[in-house]
Amino acid sequence: MPTSVLHQPRQELDNLLEEAGDIVFRLDQQGLLLFASARAIARIGGAVALVGQPLARLLADLDQAQLPPVLASVLESGAPRLLQARVKTADIDIWHELRVSCYRNAGGAPELLVVGRDMTVQHATEERLRHMATHDALTELPNRLLLSDRMRMVIANARRSGQGFAVASIGIDGFKKVNDGLGHPIGDAMLRLAAQRLRKTLRDSDTLARVGGDEFVAILPGTATEAQIKLVTGRLIATLQSPFEIENHTIYVGASVGVSIYPQHAEDEIRLLALADAAMSRAKETGKARAVVYSPAHAGPPQHDISLEAAMFQAVREGEFLLYYQPIVDARTRAIQGFETLMRWKHPTLGMVPPARFIPIAETNGLINLLGAWALKAACVQLKQFEEVAKRNLYISVNISPRQFRNDKFLDVLDDALAFSGLLGEQLVLEITEGTLMIDPVHAESILSKMAERKARIAIDDFGTGYSSLAYLKRFPISVLKIDRTFIRDLPGSQKDGAICNAVLDLAKHLDLSVVAEGVETEEQLQYLQRRGCQYIQGYLTGKPMAANVALAALRDSIHANVVPAELRQVHP
């Protein structure tokens, strides 16, 4: 608010302040109320006399202590400050963002102005996204992320108490026949009922999560003896053996259960889950509808991964790794704006090895640093060739793995790629997952700031599937959000997925971030996203990952869909 406005006579000033925010206050130097807007009075309760009261008394008890330091800081420095606090109302405490500033009144004395904005919708959106990020959309059970958090808590408690616990991996026998014979809607309905039955079978202190497909995991604190495990697993199997009645269909399935025990089998979450899964696979192999407690005999031989790892080092020497490029297009015009770079491995006998097989191995053995540095430099150079053909500016997007991001030499690799290619920093987007950032937030903040100094843009890949807080959007210099394909796949029919996309797009709009929707495969999905303000689209509808020469052909016409051969745009189930 201009200083000239604040110097107006008090009555005129108070009239002007009425519409400045959801709630508005003027305070003296001691924090006592000199004025409260009509909307503030109505919200807090018209029967309460506000003038003369300390503002702190209007805040929730837990938030009162943070106000005096803020008021003192603003009076001393003259610089405005923001704080979030709950304001007491007649019914509930409501979150507000309070902007505190200092001005001089008509007599020249300093006073404080507090303008509050209702944060109810934003907090509700964050809470909704947090729930969606930690729970399975179909069953409302915890997902892998929340399961991991719960597992760490149970391990910590077990270490303190010395009491063991069990992890049970539960797989539905015969679920594929339901999907294949009756369709996915019936299969989804059965999974929801199965989740409800399993949850009722367990105690409140147990955790049940859905980890994918027809697989569930239960954490069972205090369950460690043979008799206890036999009792619980027997109930789990029995509850899924009862018939399911769904839309005039009577469905019979079963369940196989695998169990690992802390600390007998392992003392870390990843190993416990892996061993329970191995035991469950053993239960299925040996007749199904039974429970098996893990034994070292269940572990499969690791020769396959070892041989694949050896082949990877050979592939680096032989130049078998390739880069493919998937177009990122303007949702309105469909003109190509940039490409995401994707690594591929063409093995002479295995053919195209899926990234899901070789990337985890490269991440473990450190080879990802070498491959990542090569991919970054090659992609930057390739963009120059793309721009020569397109006759306009484009950008390139490159995935950065967790190990690359934590490597001390990463910034040197980035500088080398930009210098070698002559690319401007703003033409490079570096895609990083939420989980990578939150492994070490302090380190992440330092590295991201240095990346931003080089004008490189930061994109959060698979947004909404990783870390469950939105606080990092404020803390880190992020430019782009990429909506994960799991939230796009069932659009426009899925109400829940639509709610997630709308929330992300609204959040990005208010934070001035760009949004790329991944996995767009139909015209209906594109139109749905475009109507809701999504700027960029990526997916099989506008082009699947392609070799550089195919991408160059696409760029000869700005409308990619009109150029790429139909077989390259074909969507496979």
N, C-alpha and C positions, 0 to 999 in steps of 0.2 A: 504494500500500500504506500503511495507517495507520501513523503514527509509533509507536503503542503496540506494534504487531507488530514493528517494527524494533528496539525496545528489549528484546525478549525475549532470554533466554540464547542464545548463539551456536548451539548444537546444535539447539535448537527452531526458531530462525530459519531455519537451513539446511534443515531438514525442510520448513518452510512454503514455501520458495522453489522447491522441486523442480518444482512444477507451475505456477509463475508465468508461464512462457513456454517457447518451444521450446528456448531456451538461457538460462541465468541465471548471472551471475557477481557476486561481491563483490570489490571492489578496495580497496587502500589508497590513500593520497593520491598515491603515485607511479605508480599504474596497475598495480601488481603484483597478481596473483590471490591472494585469500584463500580463495575458495571457487568451485567450479564444479559446477553441477547434474549429476546422473547422466546426464540426457539430453544435456547439452553434452559431457560426457566421451565418451559413446557416439558422438555425431555426429562429434566431432573425431578420435577414435581412442583407445580405452581404454588403449593401451600407452604413451601420452604422459603424463608427469607434468605437470599443469597448474599446481598451486599453486606460487606463487613466480615464475611466468613473467610478463612484461609481457603485457597483453591484446593490445597492438599486434602481437605476433608471431603471434597466431592469425588475423590478418586478411591478406587478399591484399596483395602488395607495393604495388600501386598505391593501396590504401586506407589504408595505415598512417599516412600523414602527417596525415590529417584527425582522427585520434583524440585526440592530446595537447591541441590547442586546445579541443576539446569538454570533455574532463575538467577542464581548468583553468577553463573558463567556469562549469561546474556547481559546482565547489568554491568559486569566488569569489562567484557570485550566489545559489547555492542553488536556482536554477530548473532544472527538468529540460530536457534537450535530446534531440533525435532526430537520428540520422544513419543513412544506408544504407551498408552495407559488405558485402564478400564475406568470409565466414568460411571458413578452410581446413578441409577435411575429408580423410578418408583417400583419397577418390576425386576430388572436384571442389571448386571454390570455390562456396559457396552464398550468394546474396544474403539478407541479414537487415536488418530495421529494428531498430536498437538504441536503446532508451530509457535514457538515463543520468540518474540522479538521485542526490542526496546525502542522507545521514542521519547521525545520531550513534549510535554503538554503545553498549553498556551502560556503557562507561567514559567516555562523553562525547566520544570522538574522532570526527572526521568520517571517513566511509567512503563509497565509491561503489557504487551498485547498477546493474547493467547487465542489462536484460531484453530478449532478442532474439526477434523474430517472423520465421519463415521467409517470405520474399517470392517463393519460386520460382513459385508459381501466378500471383501478380499480375504478375510480370515476364514470364512466359510469355504471359499474356493480353494484355499491352501489346504484346509482340513480334508476337503473332498479329494483333492489330488493326492494328498498324503495317504489317504485310505486306499485309493485306487492303485497307488504305487506299491503298496504292501499287501494287498489282498487279491486273490484270484477273482476275476470278474464273473465267472460262471457260478462258482459255489460260495463266494464270499469268505472262503477260508483264507488263512494266511498263505502268502506265496513264498517262493524261495528266499526272498530278501528278509521277510519277517521271520521265517523259520530259522535263518542263520542267526539273527539277533537273539531269538529265544534260546537257541542251542548254546550260544556263548554264555548266556545268563545261567542256564542249567549247569553247564560245565563249571562255571565259577562257584556256584553254590555247592556243587558236589565236591570240589576241591576243599572248600572250607569245612564241610560237614564230614567228609570221608565216606559219604554214602554213594553207592553206584546208581546208575540208571540205564535204561534201555532205549534204543531207537528202533522203531519198527517201520519197515518199508512195505507198503500194501499195494499189490497190483491186482486189478480185477481180471479174473479169468474169463475169456470169451467175450470181451467187450467189442472186439473188432467185428464179430458177427452181428452185433446190435447195430453198429454204424452202417455196415455194408448191407444188412438185410432190411432195416427199418428206417434208415436215414439219420443224419446228424441231429436233427431236432429231438428225436426220441432218445438218441444217445446222450445228448446234453441233459435232458430231463432225468435220465437214469443216474447220471453223475451227480446231479443236485440231490437226488434222493439218497444216493449212496453216501454222500458227504454228511447229510443229516443223520443217517443211521449210525455212521462211525462216530460222529460227534457225541451222540447220546450214549454210546457205549463207553466212552472214556470219561475220566474225572475232570472236574473244572481245572485242576492243576496240570493236566496234560495239555499238550499242544498238538493239534491236527492241522496239517498243511496239505495243499494240493501242489504237486511239483511238476505236473505235466500230464497230458493225456489221461490215462486211467490210473495214474499212480498217486498215492498219498503217503505221507510220512507222519508218524506219531512219535512225539518225545514223551517218555514215560518216567518222570522223576520218581525215585524210590523203588522202582521195579527193576530188580537185578537178579533175584534167585530163580532157579529153574521152575519152581512151583508158581511164583508170581507171573513169570513170562508165559507159562502154559495157560494160566487162567485168562490173562488179557488177550493173548492171540486167539484162543479158542472163541472168545466172545466176538472178536473182530471178524473171524471167518464165518461164524454162525449168522451174524447180522446181515452179511451180504449173500448168504445162501438162501434166505427167504425170498420168495418171488417178488418181482417188481410189477405192479399194475400201472401201466401208462397208456392212456388213450386206447382202451380196449385191447391192449396187448399184455399178455402175461409173459414176463421175461425171467429166465433162470440163468444166473451167472454164479461164479464162485470167487474166491479170493486166495491168493498166495501171499504169504507173509515172510519177510526175512528180518532177522533181529541181530543187532550188534549191541555190545554191552560196554559201558564205561566203568572203570578204566581197563577192564580185562582185555578188550580187543584194540582199543585206541583211546587217545586222550585229546584229540582235536576234532572239530566239527566235520571237516571235509572227509577225513578218514572214516569216522563213524558212519556218515551217510553212505559213503562208497561201499563199506563192508556190509551194511544192511541191505543195500541194493544188490550186492553180489549174492547174499544169502537168499534174497527174494527170487533172483534168477534161478538159483539152485532149486528152490521150491517148485518153480514152474517146470523146470527140466525133469524133475523126479516125480511128477504125477499131479501137480497143482492141488488146489484146495487144502493146503497144508502149511504149517509154519516150520521154518528152519532157522536155527541159531547159527550164526557165522562160525565157520571153521576155516583155518588156513588152506584146507584142501579146495575151498570154493574159489580161490583167487586164480584167475586165468593166467597163462604164460604171457610175459610182456614182449616176446620176440617181435611181434608185429610192429609195435611202436618203435622198438629199437631199430628195426630194419628200415622203417620209414624215415627215422631221424638220420640214419646213415645216407639214405637216398637224397635227403634234403641237402646235405653238405655237398654231395656229388652234383646235385641240380644247380647249386650256386656256381660251381666251377664250370658247368656245361652250359650255363645261360638258359636254363629251362623255365625260369620264372618270367612271367609276362605281366604287363599292365593292361587292364581293360578300363573302359570309360563309360559311365552311365550318365546320360544327359540330365541336367536339371533345367527345367523350362519354366517360362513365365506362365502362370495358370490361366491368364486371360488370352494372351496371344499365341502361346505355345512356342514362342521363339526360344532357342537355346540360350541360356544365360551362363552356363558353366557345366562342368563335369565332376562327378565323384570318381576318384581313382580307386580301382579295386585290383588287388593282387591275385594272380592266377598261376597255377603250376601245371605245366603240360609235361607229364612223365612219359618217357618213350614206350613203356609197356602198360602202365596203369591208366594212361590217358589223363584227363583233367582231374587232378586231385582236389576235392572240395576244400575251401579255406578252413572250414570247421575242423578238418583233420590236421592240417599242417600248421595253422597259426598258433594253437595252444602249445605245440611242441616247440616252435620257434620262440615263443614267449618264455618257455621254461629253460631252454638251453642258451638263450642270449642271442641266437641267430637273428632274431627280430630286429636288433639294432642295425645290423648290416643290411638286411633286406629293407628296413624302413628308411634308412639313409639313401639307399639307391632309389627307392620308389619316390621319395620326396624330390630328389634332384631330377629324375627322369620326367616326373609329372610336370614340373616347372618348365623344363625345356620343351615338352610336348605342347604345353599351352601356347607357347610362342608360335609354333607351327599352326595350331588351331586358329589363332588370331589372324595369321597371314591369309588363310583361306577365307575366314569369315569377314575380314575387313572391318572388324569392330572389336571392342574390348570384351573379354570373357574372364571367367575366374575358374580356378581349379581347386577342388576340395580333396584333402588327403587325410586318411585316418591315422591317428597317432596312438600306438598301443601303450598300455600302462608301463611296460618296461622301458620303452623309448622315452616316455615323458619323465620318468624318474632318473634317466641316464644323465650324468654330469655333462656329457658332451652334446646334449640335444640342441642347445642354442647355437653351438658351433656348426652343427649339421644344418640347422635352419639358415644361418648366415651364408654358409657355403652354397646351398641350393639357390638362394636368392641372387647371390653374386654371380654364380656360374651361368644362370639362365638370363640374368638381367631383368627378372620379373619384379614388378612393384609389389610391396608387401600387401597392399590392399587387394591384390588379385589372388591371394592365397588364403584359403579357409582351412583351418586345422580342426579336424573332428576328434573330440575327446568325449569319452563316456562319463556319466555322472559319478560312477563308482571310482574311476581313476582319480578324479579331483578330490574325493573325500578320503582317500587312503592317507594323505598327509595334506590337509588344507593349507597349512602355513607355507609349505614348499610349493603347493599348487598356486597360491596367490602370488608368490614371488616370480615363478616361471611365467605365468600367464601375463603378468604386468610387463615382463621383459619381451614377451612375444608381441604384446600390444604396442610396445615402443617401436617395434619393427613394422607396425601397421598391419600385421597379419591379423585376420579375423578368427575368432574362436567360435566353434559350433559345438553344441551339446548333442551328441549322437544318441539315438534311441531315447529321446526325452520322455520321462514319465515312467520308465521301467527300472530305474536305478535308485539312487539315494532318495530318501523319503521327505526331505525338507527342501523348501524353495529358498532358503536363506542364501545359498551360494549365488543365486541370480543377482543379488544385490552386492555380494562381496567380490565377485570375480568379473573381469572385463569381457563379458560374453556378448556376442553379436547375433548369433543364429541359434534357433531351436529346430531340431529335426524330429518331427512326430513319428514315433515308431510305427512300423507297418502293422503291428498287432492291433493298433487302434483304428487303422484305416480299412482293414480287410473286410469287415462286416458292414461298412457304411454303404448306402445311407440307411439301411434297415435297422441297425443296432442303436437303440436309444442311449445306452450307456456309453458306447464308443463315441456317439455324437456329442454327448455331454462332455466327455474328456477333451475332444478336439475343440469344441467351443470354448472350454475353459482355458486351454493352452493358447488359442488364438487371441482371446480377450486379454490374457496375461501378457502376451508378447506385444500386443498393441499398446498397452499402458506402459510397458518397459522399453518401448521403441526398439524391439528386436524383430529380425526377419524370421520367417517360418518356412521350412521345407517339409512337405508331407511325403513320406516315403511309402513305397509299395502301392502306388495308385495303379489299378489295373483296369478300371472301367470308366466309361464316360460319365456314368452317374456319380461315381466317387469324385471325379474331377469337378463336375458342376456343383456338387454339394460343397466342396471345399472352397471353390472360387466364390460362391455366393456368401460364404462366411469370412471372406477377406484373406484367405491363405494366398501368399504371393507366389510361392514356387512349388513345383510338382516334380516328383521323381518316381519312376516306376515303369513297369512293362508297357503301360498304355502309350507312353511317349518314348520308349526305347529301353531295352534291357542292356546290361553291360556288353560293350562291343570293343573290338580291336580298334586301334588308332586309325587305320585306313578307312574303316566303316564310319567312324565318327567324323573324319574329314569329309566324306561324301555327304553326310547329313548336314554339315555346316555350309555347304554350297547353296542351300536354301534355308532361310531362317526358320521356316516352319518344319520342324523335324518330322512330324507325323506324315507329311506329304512325300518325304524322300526315302525314309528307311524302308527296305523291303518288308513285306508283310510277315515273312517268317521270323524276322528279328523283333517284331512287335507282338508276336503271338503269345498269348497268356496260357501257360500250362497249369493245369489243376495241381 
